[in-house]
Every structure is written in structure tokens, then in C-alpha cells.
Amino acid sequence: MRTKMRTPFPSAFSPLPSPLLPCFRPWTPALHLATYTYKPVIVVHGLFDSSYSFRHLLEYINQTHPGTVVTVLDLFDGRESLRPLWEQVQGFREAVAPIMAKAPEGVHLICYSQAGGLVCRALLSVMDDHNVDSFISLSSPQMGQYGDTDYLKWLFPTSMRSNLYRICYSPWGQEFSICNYWHDPHHDDLYLNASSFLALINGERDHPNATAWRKNFLRVGHLVLIGGPDDGVITPWQSSFFGFYDANETVLEMEEQLVYLRDSFGLKTLLARGAIVRCPMAGIPHTAWHSNRTLYETCIEPWLS
């Protein structure tokens, strides 16, 4: 593993040349410009992805928030993103901790897709000293995945979504990140007993760290949820907003989910204090969320203080 620290924006607002000063403030001999410092941004990529995919996002941040220190973490790239999610959480934790330590005012997380968004949510749960202001979940299956997609057919060519539980809810299957958040609504008991990741961070299964993880998660300033009906990968797409299927494959929205009603990891509390922002957007396929300028300006940029 390697961590690539990308900080391509070293300068903030530059002082104006002295000949221009009288044009702006003719009654003073000098102009003192206040330099606004933006919080550092940490970007975590998704399944089969790498830092290169975020070049457009970096450009947008540079243009709108010059001087922002942006770090795209180059960990678990490509097929390495199939490694168990708890292993990835540990690797990313070691990478983000020193960045947070150097940013007393806080940081922002932009976490994309399946591996990225869920890894970041787990980080917020296990880190009792995190200082994340905005956690921006960019098209991530926060309540799990239940759909046939190309990557599933590649990884498990003889399985369909209806029988993938036989693999994913086995000790061997839980060695794959995809299976760590596979959520079959027709085999809920198996999911609750076998899921070594999603059921734990959702607080759906009792464990000794549940109370501490909930307290840690509630340290976040804003939870920004982004997704849309034309994603084509996240299934159901409402999982990006903590919605999911019931046993009849009818989508229940976040407020109807047991994890919300029980406030098992803090969703209800966050909503009550106005900390959850939902930003649905149609017409964007899964691979375009981090390169769409309109999406950035509408759903991401306002939360990068």
C-alpha cells in the first residue's frame, strides 16, 4: 500500500499590486486582505478505482476554493479494493489520522461509491478523535447492495443476486469487500448473523463497541448524502440515502428503516439537529458522479467550508 499526498493548490488569495490599491480603498494608505483558509479535503475512492479518477474533482475544488489542501488517498486501488473492508478501514485510518492531527479546525471527507463511502462511515465510527466537519457520501450503498451488476458477474460469474447470499454469507465470502455490504432482503436472518461489516456499523447486531461507535459517529458536523435514480450500479439507488428494500422489494425510505427508528448509530439524532443533507440528482450514471460540474456546484462545493 502507498499513500499519495496530493496538495496541488499551495496558494490562497494573492495580495493586489500596490498601484491598484487606491482604486479600491482611496482613503487608506494600505489594503490588508484577509486570507480565508479552507479546511483540508480528504478523498477516498471506490471499488476498482484509483486517485486518477478524481482529476476533475480536484480541478473544481482548485477553481472554487483556491488554496485548499486536497489529499486523494492512493490505497487499495483496483483489485485491492476487493480486500475485506475492515482491513481497508485500518489502512485508511492510518492515512487520515496525521492529516486530521494537523487540521485543528477540522477536515472534510469526500467518499465515493461502495468501498469509499462505507469505509469512511466506519472510520467515523471507530475513530474517537476524528474532526470531520462534512462527510460527503457520493453515491454509496449506505444500507447495502442488492442488484446484479457487471462487477458482480465478473467476480461471481455463476451467481445471480437471488442466490449470491450462499457465497456472501459464508466465512469465505466475507473475505471480499463486496460481500461485506451485500444485503439480501429475502434472507435477513442470514445477513444479520453473517455480515461482518455492514450489520455492525449499522448497529443491527449487538457488539461491545456499539455505544462508543455511535458516540463517535455523532461527532460529524454534516452528513451529505448524494445519489440518484440513473446511477445504474447502486441497487436500490435509494441506498445512497439510507433507504432499502423490504422483503417484498418495496423501497422503504430512511425514516422507515429500523436503524433510523431505533437510532442505532445516530441517524435520527443527526436528522433532528439538521445535520443530514440529502441531494438527489437525476441523469448521472455511477461513473460520472465525481466529474459532473453541476453536481459538484450543487451538492459538494457548498459543504467545503
Salt bridges, closest charged atoms under 4 A:
ASP74 OD2 - ARG2 NH2 3.79
ASP74 OD2 - LYS4 NZ 3.35
ASP77 OD1 - HIS45 NE2 2.88
GLU87 OE2 - ARG83 NE 2.51
ASP133 OD2 - LYS39 NZ 3.46
ASP133 OD1 - HIS222 ND1 3.52
ASP184 OD2 - HIS187 ND1 3.21
ASP188 OD1 - HIS183 NE2 3.72
ASP231 OD2 - HIS286 ND1 2.80
GLU249 OE1 - ARG161 NH2 2.77
GLU249 OE2 - HIS186 NE2 2.76
GLU255 OE2 - ARG278 NH2 2.78
ASP263 OD2 - ARG214 NH2 2.59
GLU297 OE2 - ARG293 NE 2.96
GLU301 OE2 - HIS65 NE2 2.65
